[in-house]
Structures are given as C-alpha cells and as structure tokens.
Amino acid sequence: MSFFGGKKEKIRTRFAPSPTGPFHIGSVRTALFNFLFAKKFNGEFILRIEDTDLERSKPEYEKGIVEGLKWLDINCNEGPYRQSERLDIYAKYLKELLNNGDAFYCFHSKEFLEKEAELAHHCEFKKLPIEDLEKRLEKESAIIRFKTPPDLEIAFIDLIRGEIRFNSDTLGGDFSLAKAESPDKFLPLYNFAVVIDDFEMNITYVIRGEDHISNTPKQILIQQALKLPMPKYAHLPLILGPDKSKLSKRHGAVSVDEYCEIGYLPQALINFIAFLGWNPGTDKEIFSLEELIREFDLNKVQKSGAIFNVEKLDWFNGYYLKQLPLDELTKRAIPFLIRDGLIDSDFFAQGGPASGWEYLKKILKLEQPRFKKLGEIGERVSYFFKIPKYEPELLTWRDMLFKDVVASLNASLNAISQISDADFNQKNLERTLLKEAEKAKNKDKGRLLWPLRAALTGLQASPGPFEILEILGKKESAKRVEAAIKKLS
Ligand code: GLU
C-alpha cells in the first residue's frame, strides 16, 4: 500500500473491455487480476464498457461480459459505465486541448493520411487559426489530432516489467484523439477516452494486457498536456497456446460462453485463470476466490507469456466437481442431461422410480469421482436412461467363447432372480453373484462380472456391476441381461 503526502490512497482499478466480440478468456484474466488487486487492498473495482467503436460494439457482447462476470462471481463496485454515454465529458477536455494548442482539427481523409505518411508529422492544418477550422467544421467533419512533441523521452514504471521508455518520434506522429462530426459532436477514440475516464473515475492502477504497452506513451502525453496525474501501470503477459503462439480460436474454446457450455464450473475457471501469469510461489494449487484475494500479488506476475494448458483446466474442474455437494452437482447436471435428450424439461413432474431427483442423484454419485466436465455427464450415464447399443463382442471377457458368455449371463440372471425387489441392493447382489461365480468354479471373477456389466451398460468402461444393478432395479437389469443372451444366440 502506498502513501501520498501522508494520505492513504484509495486503490481503484477498472476493467475496460470493448464489447466487440465474445468475452475472451484473456479479458477474463484482466478482469480477475484487477478485481483481486483492488479487493486485496480494500479498494474498488470498476467496470467500464469502451464502446467508442460504434460499428463493432454490440449490446449482446456487452451482455456477455456483464453476465460472464456475474457467473464468475467477479463483482464490480461501480458500473457498467459506458463511454457512449459520456460524450459531454470528453468534449470538455477536447476543447481544452484544442484551445491550448495541444490538438488540432485535421480535414484530411484517413485514406489520404495513410498514403501521405509525412502528413502524420507535418500537417498544414496544424498552423491554421482554430476559428477558421471551426467554421469549416460546420460543413465538414474532421479528426482531432494530438500535436505530438518531437524528440521527447517518455518513461513510466511498469509494475511487472520495470522502467519502459519511448521516444515521441516513434509514435507515428500526430495521433488521433476523436472524430469531430460537427462543432458540437465529438466522438472520442480509444487512447483519448481511456485517459479521461481513468482520471474522472479516479483510477489509481491500470492493469491490462501487454498489447497496450505501445499505447501507454500516447496516453501519458495526453495526461501531461491536460496536467492529469499518471496512474500506475502493470501490463500482463500474453496468453499463449501450447504451441507458444498467441491464444486464439485455433486452440479451441476461447470465450466464457463456450467454457460454460462445455461444462466447466466458474470456480474451476477462476482458479485456472489466476495461474495464467501468476503463481503464489508455493505448491498450493487450489484457491478459492477469497484465498486468491488474500494471496494475489502483482510482484509475482511473470513477464513471459503464460501457457494455456487445457488439461490443467480439466484437472481443476474434475477437482471442483468432486467437491460439489450432490444436490448442487445434480442441479448443475440437469440442463446438460436435457440438452442430450436423456431427460425432459418436465422430468420432475413425472414421478415414479425411474425418474426424479433421487434417482438422478444416485446415478451422479456413482460417477462423480470420474467427471471432468458437466457436458460429458450425459454420455457417461446415458445407459441409465436408454437401452444401450453395443456389438456382441463387447460381452466377451478374455478368451471366452460366445457359449461361455451365454452360460455366464444365465448364471447372473439366476442370481438376480433370487433376490426380491426389496432386497435388491449392492450388498446382497455382490454376495449372491460372487457365490454364483464360485459355483461355476470361476477363479477369474471377470468371467461372470464382465459380461454382466457390459450387458447392463454397453460400455467398455463404467462403474462396477453391483452398484449399477441396484440403481437400475431388478426388472430393468433382468431385461438387459436377457437382451444380451438373445444377442448371442
Ligand atoms: N478497451 C480496451 C481493450 O479492450 C481496454 C484497454 C485498457 O485497459 O486501457 O483492450
């Protein structure tokens, strides 16, 4: 915590996304680090929607950001502010820059400026009296450009990278601040709006992606011209795919929506994203949001790119799925089971033993230790809802012949028929079936249990047959074993 003139500074950070696309995982990392840093110091975290690009900004993208943050439990103290609703504020500062001679109206088209590179530094409009230019503005729109001073050293301390220096001659000349559509309609551009808002919103720390390092000297020049204080800067390392290139669609899912649809839990995603460029310097990997707030430290953020490893994300997700109380897991699994057509949306209205909450809970409890994603639950438990389809070969264990398998399945059927509905539970089933295996002098229990399990599930791998039998119940289990016998004859 820093002190200014003996007065304790209130830490204020912001997340300032442009709503021009789906809520990307890299943006989530920026939001999270700003949030953690502010909360750690009892500061405030502000959400600001940078929608100055009117063509590319879309309300549905803003909605995706706001809802994504809510889902992740990254809550802001203020906002969302929208830049498009703050045009009067920007106009005031633009006029100040124009009147002080730090900016000028330029009437060249963008295309013309691109062709005539020299104009970036030596534009004739720079020398004309502002009154004349304002008159022209009544008929024609202009760009307001900043008069970049020549050969000026601009330096700032980046909290992650140390001192960074630029010479103003490398900034590409007189850069654009805003579009002036008419004498009283100014539409600000990114580098300008960000400086005004960070000042107006009392932002003390700017934490953002390293792709913004090259914008920082321009923003500092604007601050200096308007005599505004400079916030502290921290630029986060790039997020890279496993092939070390910048993370993109090519590497798979990149937006929060997609991760939600695949079936990741918000707490797993948060824990995983926290490690994209940061680590606590210990072996501890599992962090709740509260623990992250306590432990997070900008000094422990690395400079080099952070590798996005989806297997690690799956590991976190499996961990958090295992920790979920069964009722919570069931609640979260239901939309996925509906999606996969295994249950109806009126599932709970149906009643009966083979439908309903308790039945579902038993199924999920059985598989819970193995789930990695909510979205894969359907395919793992579908045999509880649908008659499995499989090839007869699946029923054979090791060197068994089809006739051995038939005998084995008949023995199982016999055991199943001995147990009443009321006693049809794991313990009784295990005892009775293992006795059956002994009777057949089977040293290898697999000769009895594999064909039975395969007949019940149609799967190469699943939990053991006793648990499955209990959940399916006597009638359904017997039906499946009979169907398997028929398949072989
Ligand atoms: N709107 C900018 C972006 O989406 C934010 C830049 C900043 O944080 O200053 O990248």
Residues whose N, C-alpha, C, O or C-beta is under 5 A from the ligand:
A	BS01	LIG	A16 P17 S18 E50 V194 R208
